[in-house]
Amino acid sequence: MNLERMAAGTCERPFPVYEDLVEKLLRAHTSVDEERDPTAAHVMAVCSGYAYADIETMTTIVTRLGLEAHACVCIAQSVDAMFVYSTAHIVQSRCGRVVILCYRGTETSNLSNWLGDADVGSDSMLLGEERLRVHSGFYRNVRATRWDVIRELNLALEGRSLADPRARVAHPLEARCVTGHRLGGATAVLFWLSVLAHRTIAEKLRAVYTFGQPLVAGEPVPATVRNLAPKLHRYIMAHDPIPALPARAGGSLVHFGREYRYAGGKWERAAASVIQMKSMHTLPPAVLALIGVNVKGPGSRRYTLVEHGPHLYVSALRPEGRITEYGDQA
C-alpha cells in the first residue's frame, strides 16, 4: 500500500475557474430528487480525468478549479497477479466541509489492468439483508483500498486535516462526492454501495458522478440500490463503447441511476440505460474506431473509442463562458 499526503497552495489569475467553489458544492444535491448540477458535473469530470495523474498534478488542477490550500491524499495498491490496480485521490477543502473522492480509471497501457476489467466473475456484496451480484474485478479493486479510504474519511468527519491528521480544520466533513472515469467510475459506484453500512460516512454523500462507466451490477437490483439510485449520475458520450461493457457473454449486468448522454452538442437525460453488448465480437472492430470508424452496436447505437477519452467529457461538461483548467477559453 502506498499513501501520499500533500497540502496545496494558492493560484494566480486567471484562476480560479469557480469563485466560492466550496459554497457551490455545498448547495448542490441537498435533496436526492435533484437533477444534475452543472458546476458539480464539470468539477467531477475534471477530477476524474486528472485522477490518472500523480498527486502533484491533481493538487495543481483542483487548486485551479477553486479549492485553494486544500489537502490531498493518494492511496494506491497494485497486485499484478490479482489484477488489482486501485488508486484513490481524496481532496479535502481548506475549511474541511467538502471532500471529493476520485478513483483512477483503467491505465491505457497496462494489459493486466484491462484483464481485471474483463474479470466479470460472480461476487456478491452484502447490503443489509440483501445481496447484489457485482463485477469481480471492479469489486476487488474497491476492497484493495477501501479500509484506507474509510480511515481518511473518518479523519475528515472528526475535523482533522488530511494533509496532517495531527492538525484540525475549521469544520468537520459536511458533503462528500465520489467520482471516476471508466474503471474509476465503476470503483466509485461500488465503493459508495460498500460503505452504506458506515452510516456516518454514508449520510455525507451528496452524489456519485461517473463518466464512461462500464456496467457493475447484476440483476435483480435490490430495493436498497433502487431507492438510492437517484444519487448516481452517469455521463455517457453517445458513441462511447465502454458503458456497454463487459459483454453479456461473461454474465448479464445492468446500469442503474440517472443517465445523461451527449449528442448534438448537448446533454440530455436518457429515457433508458445503455444496453449491454452481447459479445466481445463487437469490440475488435470498435478498436478500429480509434481512427474514426463508427461500428454498429446493439440497436441503432454506433461505437467509436474516440469518444471515450476523459478530456472529451471534461470539454463537453464545461459551462459556457468558463475558462478551462488550463486558463483559456478554448
C-alpha positions as CSV (number, residue, x, y, z in Angstrom):
1,M,0.0,0.0,0.0
2,N,1.3,3.4,-1.0
3,L,0.0,6.6,0.8
4,E,0.9,10.2,0.0
5,R,-0.3,13.4,1.6
6,M,0.0,16.8,0.2
7,A,-1.1,20.4,1.1
8,A,-1.9,22.6,-1.9
9,G,-1.1,26.2,-2.3
10,T,-3.0,29.1,-3.9
11,C,-3.5,30.1,-7.5
12,E,-3.0,33.3,-9.5
13,R,-5.1,34.9,-12.2
14,P,-6.9,33.9,-14.5
15,F,-7.8,31.2,-11.9
16,P,-9.8,30.0,-10.1
17,V,-12.3,28.6,-12.6
18,Y,-15.0,28.9,-9.9
19,E,-15.2,31.5,-7.2
20,D,-16.7,30.2,-3.9
21,L,-16.5,26.6,-5.1
22,V,-17.0,25.2,-1.7
23,E,-20.3,27.0,-1.3
24,K,-21.4,25.9,-4.8
25,L,-20.7,22.3,-4.0
26,L,-22.5,22.6,-0.6
27,R,-25.6,23.9,-2.3
28,A,-25.6,21.1,-4.9
29,H,-27.7,17.9,-4.3
30,T,-29.1,18.8,-0.9
31,S,-32.0,16.5,-1.9
32,V,-31.9,13.1,-3.5
33,D,-34.5,14.2,-6.1
34,E,-32.3,16.9,-7.6
35,E,-31.1,16.5,-11.1
36,R,-27.5,17.0,-12.2
37,D,-25.7,20.2,-11.1
38,P,-23.7,21.7,-14.0
39,T,-20.9,23.0,-11.7
40,A,-20.6,19.8,-9.8
41,A,-20.7,17.8,-13.1
42,H,-17.8,19.8,-14.6
43,V,-15.7,19.8,-11.4
44,M,-16.2,16.0,-11.0
45,A,-15.3,15.4,-14.7
46,V,-12.1,17.3,-14.3
47,C,-11.2,15.5,-11.1
48,S,-11.9,12.1,-12.6
49,G,-9.7,12.9,-15.6
50,Y,-6.8,14.1,-13.5
51,A,-7.1,11.1,-11.2
52,Y,-5.0,9.4,-13.8
53,A,-2.1,11.7,-12.9
54,D,0.2,11.9,-9.8
55,I,-0.7,13.8,-6.6
56,E,1.2,16.9,-7.6
57,T,-0.8,17.3,-10.8
58,M,-4.1,16.6,-9.0
59,T,-3.5,19.3,-6.4
60,T,-2.5,21.8,-9.1
61,I,-5.7,21.2,-11.1
62,V,-8.0,21.2,-8.1
63,T,-6.4,24.4,-6.9
64,R,-7.1,26.0,-10.2
65,L,-10.7,24.8,-10.1
66,G,-11.2,26.8,-6.9
67,L,-10.2,24.6,-3.9
68,E,-7.2,26.6,-2.9
69,A,-5.0,25.4,0.0
70,H,-6.8,22.1,0.1
71,A,-5.4,18.8,1.4
72,C,-4.9,15.8,-0.9
73,V,-4.3,12.1,-0.1
74,C,-3.4,9.5,-2.7
75,I,-3.9,5.9,-1.7
76,A,-2.7,3.2,-4.1
77,Q,-2.3,-0.6,-4.2
78,S,-1.1,-2.7,-7.1
79,V,-1.0,-6.5,-7.3
80,D,-0.3,-7.7,-10.8
81,A,-1.2,-11.3,-10.4
82,M,-4.6,-10.4,-9.0
83,F,-5.3,-7.7,-11.5
84,V,-5.5,-5.1,-8.7
85,Y,-4.8,-1.5,-9.7
86,S,-6.6,0.6,-7.2
87,T,-5.8,4.3,-6.8
88,A,-7.9,6.9,-4.9
89,H,-7.3,10.6,-4.5
90,I,-9.1,12.2,-1.6
91,V,-9.4,16.0,-1.8
92,Q,-10.4,18.0,1.3
93,S,-11.3,21.7,1.1
94,R,-9.3,24.0,3.3
95,C,-12.3,24.5,5.6
96,G,-12.9,20.8,5.8
97,R,-16.6,21.0,4.8
98,V,-16.2,19.4,1.3
99,V,-14.4,16.2,0.3
100,I,-14.1,14.8,-3.2
101,L,-13.1,11.1,-3.6
102,C,-11.7,10.4,-7.1
103,Y,-10.9,6.9,-8.3
104,R,-8.4,6.4,-11.1
105,G,-9.6,4.6,-14.2
106,T,-8.1,1.8,-16.3
107,E,-4.5,2.6,-17.3
108,T,-4.5,2.5,-21.1
109,S,-1.0,0.9,-21.5
110,N,-1.5,-1.7,-18.7
111,L,-2.7,-5.0,-20.1
112,S,-3.2,-6.6,-16.7
113,N,-5.4,-3.6,-15.8
114,W,-7.6,-4.4,-18.8
115,L,-7.7,-8.1,-17.9
116,G,-9.0,-7.1,-14.5
117,D,-11.8,-5.1,-16.2
118,A,-12.7,-8.3,-18.1
119,D,-12.9,-10.4,-14.9
120,V,-16.7,-10.3,-14.5
121,G,-16.9,-13.2,-12.0
122,S,-19.8,-13.7,-9.7
123,D,-19.0,-11.9,-6.4
124,S,-21.8,-10.6,-4.3
125,M,-22.0,-7.6,-2.0
126,L,-24.0,-7.6,1.2
127,L,-26.4,-4.7,1.6
128,G,-28.1,-5.1,4.9
129,E,-30.2,-8.2,4.4
130,E,-30.0,-8.0,0.7
131,R,-27.2,-9.1,-1.7
132,L,-26.1,-7.5,-5.0
133,R,-24.2,-9.5,-7.6
134,V,-21.2,-7.4,-8.7
135,H,-18.3,-7.4,-11.2
136,S,-15.5,-9.3,-9.5
137,G,-12.6,-7.4,-11.0
138,F,-14.1,-4.0,-10.1
139,Y,-15.1,-5.1,-6.6
140,R,-11.6,-6.5,-5.9
141,N,-10.2,-3.1,-6.7
142,V,-12.6,-1.4,-4.3
143,R,-11.7,-3.7,-1.5
144,A,-8.0,-3.3,-2.0
145,T,-8.0,0.3,-0.8
146,R,-11.5,0.6,0.9
147,W,-10.4,0.5,4.6
148,D,-7.6,3.1,4.0
149,V,-10.1,5.3,2.2
150,I,-12.6,4.9,5.1
151,R,-9.9,5.8,7.6
152,E,-9.2,9.0,5.8
153,L,-12.9,9.9,5.6
154,N,-13.3,9.2,9.3
155,L,-10.5,11.7,9.9
156,A,-12.4,14.3,7.8
157,L,-15.5,13.6,9.9
158,E,-13.5,14.3,13.0
159,G,-12.4,17.6,11.6
160,R,-8.8,16.6,11.1
161,S,-6.6,17.8,8.2
162,L,-5.8,15.1,5.7
163,A,-2.5,16.9,5.0
164,D,-1.6,16.4,8.6
165,P,-4.0,14.4,10.8
166,R,-2.5,15.9,13.9
167,A,-3.9,19.3,12.9
168,R,-7.5,20.3,12.8
169,V,-9.6,22.1,10.2
170,A,-12.3,24.7,10.8
171,H,-15.2,22.3,10.1
172,P,-15.8,18.5,10.0
173,L,-16.9,17.0,6.7
174,E,-20.4,18.1,5.6
175,A,-20.6,17.0,2.0
176,R,-18.9,14.3,0.0
177,C,-18.9,13.5,-3.7
178,V,-17.4,10.4,-5.4
179,T,-16.3,10.3,-9.0
180,G,-14.3,8.4,-11.6
181,H,-13.9,7.7,-15.3
182,R,-14.0,4.2,-16.8
183,L,-12.8,1.7,-14.1
184,G,-12.7,4.8,-11.8
185,G,-16.4,5.2,-12.3
186,A,-17.2,1.6,-11.6
187,T,-15.0,1.7,-8.5
188,A,-16.7,4.9,-7.3
189,V,-20.2,3.2,-7.5
190,L,-19.1,0.0,-5.7
191,F,-17.3,2.0,-3.0
192,W,-20.4,4.0,-2.4
193,L,-22.5,0.9,-2.1
194,S,-19.9,-0.9,0.1
195,V,-20.0,1.8,2.8
196,L,-23.7,2.1,3.2
197,A,-23.4,0.3,6.5
198,H,-21.0,3.0,7.7
199,R,-23.8,5.4,8.5
200,T,-21.8,8.5,9.4
201,I,-19.9,8.3,6.1
202,A,-22.9,7.3,4.0
203,E,-25.0,10.2,5.3
204,K,-22.5,12.7,4.0
205,L,-22.7,11.5,0.4
206,R,-24.3,14.1,-1.9
207,A,-23.8,12.5,-5.3
208,V,-21.8,10.0,-7.3
209,Y,-20.7,11.2,-10.8
210,T,-19.2,8.8,-13.3
211,F,-18.0,9.3,-16.9
212,G,-17.9,6.5,-19.4
213,Q,-18.6,4.0,-16.6
214,P,-18.9,0.3,-17.5
215,L,-21.5,-2.0,-16.0
216,V,-21.1,-3.2,-12.5
217,A,-24.2,-4.8,-11.1
218,G,-26.2,-8.0,-11.9
219,E,-30.0,-8.4,-11.8
220,P,-32.1,-8.3,-9.8
221,V,-31.1,-5.0,-8.3
222,P,-32.1,-4.9,-4.6
223,A,-34.6,-2.3,-3.3
224,T,-31.8,-0.7,-1.3
225,V,-29.9,0.2,-4.5
226,R,-33.1,1.2,-6.4
227,N,-34.0,3.6,-3.7
228,L,-30.6,5.3,-3.7
229,A,-30.1,5.2,-7.4
230,P,-31.0,8.9,-8.0
231,K,-27.7,9.8,-6.2
232,L,-25.8,8.3,-9.2
233,H,-25.3,10.5,-12.2
234,R,-23.8,8.6,-15.2
235,Y,-22.5,10.6,-18.1
236,I,-22.0,8.9,-21.5
237,M,-20.8,10.2,-24.8
238,A,-23.3,9.0,-27.4
239,H,-20.8,6.6,-29.2
240,D,-18.6,5.6,-26.2
241,P,-18.5,1.7,-26.2
242,I,-17.2,1.3,-22.6
243,P,-20.6,1.8,-20.9
244,A,-21.9,-1.3,-22.9
245,L,-19.1,-3.5,-21.4
246,P,-18.3,-6.0,-20.2
247,A,-20.1,-8.2,-22.8
248,R,-23.1,-10.3,-21.8
249,A,-21.2,-13.5,-22.6
250,G,-19.4,-13.1,-19.3
251,G,-22.6,-12.5,-17.3
252,S,-25.6,-10.3,-17.5
253,L,-25.1,-6.8,-15.9
254,V,-27.3,-3.7,-15.8
255,H,-26.9,0.0,-15.2
256,F,-28.9,1.9,-12.6
257,G,-29.0,5.6,-11.6
258,R,-29.6,8.6,-13.8
259,E,-28.0,8.5,-17.3
260,Y,-27.1,11.6,-19.3
261,R,-26.0,11.3,-22.9
262,Y,-24.1,13.8,-25.0
263,A,-25.3,14.1,-28.6
264,G,-25.8,17.0,-31.0
265,G,-23.8,19.3,-28.7
266,K,-25.9,19.0,-25.6
267,W,-26.5,16.7,-22.6
268,E,-29.9,15.1,-22.3
269,R,-31.4,12.7,-19.7
270,A,-31.7,9.3,-21.3
271,A,-35.1,7.6,-21.2
272,A,-33.4,4.2,-20.8
273,S,-30.0,2.9,-19.9
274,V,-27.4,1.8,-22.4
275,I,-27.8,-1.9,-23.4
276,Q,-25.0,-4.4,-22.6
277,M,-23.0,-5.8,-25.6
278,K,-24.0,-9.3,-26.4
279,S,-20.4,-10.5,-27.1
280,M,-16.9,-9.3,-27.5
281,H,-17.2,-9.7,-31.2
282,T,-18.3,-6.1,-31.4
283,L,-15.2,-4.8,-29.6
284,P,-12.4,-5.6,-32.1
285,P,-14.0,-3.5,-34.8
286,A,-14.6,-0.8,-32.2
287,V,-10.8,-0.7,-31.7
288,L,-10.6,0.3,-35.4
289,A,-12.8,3.1,-34.4
290,L,-9.8,4.8,-32.8
291,I,-9.1,6.1,-36.3
292,G,-12.7,7.4,-36.5
293,V,-14.6,4.5,-38.0
294,N,-18.1,4.1,-36.5
295,V,-19.1,0.5,-35.5
296,K,-22.7,-0.6,-35.1
297,G,-23.6,-1.9,-31.6
298,P,-26.9,-3.1,-30.0
299,G,-30.0,-1.5,-31.5
300,S,-29.1,1.6,-33.5
301,R,-26.2,2.6,-31.3
302,R,-22.8,3.1,-33.0
303,Y,-19.4,2.9,-31.2
304,T,-16.2,4.7,-31.5
305,L,-13.4,4.6,-28.8
306,V,-12.5,8.2,-29.9
307,E,-15.4,9.3,-27.7
308,H,-14.2,7.6,-24.5
309,G,-11.4,9.9,-23.6
310,P,-11.8,11.7,-20.2
311,H,-10.8,15.0,-21.9
312,L,-13.9,14.8,-24.1
313,Y,-16.2,14.6,-21.0
314,V,-14.4,17.5,-19.4
315,S,-14.8,19.6,-22.5
316,A,-18.4,18.7,-23.1
317,L,-19.3,19.5,-19.5
318,R,-17.5,22.8,-19.2
319,P,-20.2,25.5,-18.8
320,E,-20.3,28.2,-21.5
321,G,-18.1,31.1,-20.6
322,R,-16.0,29.2,-18.0
323,I,-12.2,29.0,-18.6
324,T,-10.6,25.6,-18.8
325,E,-8.3,24.1,-16.2
326,Y,-5.5,25.5,-18.4
327,G,-6.8,29.0,-18.0
328,D,-8.1,29.6,-21.5
329,Q,-11.4,29.7,-23.3
330,A,-10.6,27.0,-25.9
